[in-house]
Amino acid sequence: MKVVELKDYTPREIVRRIKELSAADSQNVAISPHAKERMLERGITRVQVQRCLEKGQQDGVVEKDEHGHWRARMKLRTAGILLTVVASLVKQQNGEIVVVITTFK
């Protein structure tokens, strides 16, 4: 997987693409093993994560992590909780996908 570089997108465009890809098809969203564990541990559903990616607001700055991935943090009040989802926009051979890194409430 190749991570999208900021020279290709501005931080605002990365958030916009995360929202567009998430809204277009749930197949565009991959949940990392770490995020799956946190979802189970914290009682967070895939539907809540999907909704946060589609309709959430950016929280903080889009930044590069220690692995070289550009991450955006999204927040949304859903099902009575304030949910945070941290996700990366990743470029693959056949297009871009959103990879959920972690989530918490």
Number of C-alpha atoms within 10 A of each C-alpha: 9 12 17 18 16 14 7 9 13 12 18 12 12 21 24 16 18 24 21 16 19 23 16 11 10 14 10 16 23 16 17 14 12 12 21 18 14 16 20 10 10 12 10 18 12 12 11 19 27 19 19 23 31 21 17 21 17 20 14 10 11 19 15 14 10 7 7 12 17 20 24 26 23 24 23 23 16 15 8 7 12 12 20 23 24 21 27 26 24 19 15 12 7 6 8 19 22 24 19 25 20 20 22 18 14
